[in-house]
Amino acid sequence: MTTDAGDRSSGARTVSLLRRIIVGIIVVAFGLAAIGGIAVLLGGDLGPDAGRVLGTTTIVGAFSVAVLCCAALAGRRLQIFGTIGAVVAIATAGLVIWAIWWQPGFSMPDVVWRLLWSGVTLTSAFALASLLLLLANRRRPAVRVGLAITLVLFGIVVALILGLVWFADLLDDDVYPRALGIFAILAALGAVVVPVLSLLMRDQGDGPTPDEISTEAAARLIAEAARRGITVDELVASLLDGAAPAAQTPAP
């Protein structure tokens, strides 16, 4: 039991450190991009290079939000999904920035544009799905079924968009856009309805979930962790390390 508790403590510290590193990198990157954008706007000439700098700032900010959405799954069972999404978002951001700074005298290869729009599609899907997967621990049947259906709809929409990006010449110009629109509307509906259902149909009658504690308990844990100068994860791990029940001696 001591070994298991130590493993949990080490895992909690690793997740906490990983989150801090991700947030730190995003803040620094976006801060540098923002400084560059402000410097351009304060300058006298808003030429093509100024537009590229502002475009780079916008891209860094937008894709930073996507990475944060994917990083929300860190420390959970589905964290590998968020990790893949973050990698896709970072790679796509680099490709978009490279396209922004591409020399205007040269034509962009068609395959690059297709890769770019594929990356944007996948990044958006991973970010939204990562937020929805935060509800994966809910036990209410309506929430679980709604979440599964919504994720399937997300997958269908992504597949249809990728098909439109790569095989537009082979698709029906009338039926295909209608099908894409219908599935996109249903996916958007699920993305709204499922979180609302999770708020209205709490798991209180089914017992606490691994990611849910009362507000009072959370406040006490935060206060105690602040008093000791450690994180809440480290506090819980230290309490669990000393929570092994002592062996009971039989009554004489």
Secondary structure by P-SEA (a helix, b strand, c coil): caaaaaaaaaaaaaaaaaaaaaaaaaaaaaaaaaaaaaaaaacccccaaaaaaaaaaaaaaaaaaaaaaaaccccccaaaaaaaaaaaaaaaaaaaaaaaaccccccccaaaaaaaaaaaaaaaaaaaaaaaacccccccaaaaaaaaaaaaaaaaaaaaaaaaacccccccccaaaaaaaaaaaaaaaaacaaaaaaaaccccccccccccccaaaaaaaaaaaaaacccaaaaaaaaaaacccccccccc
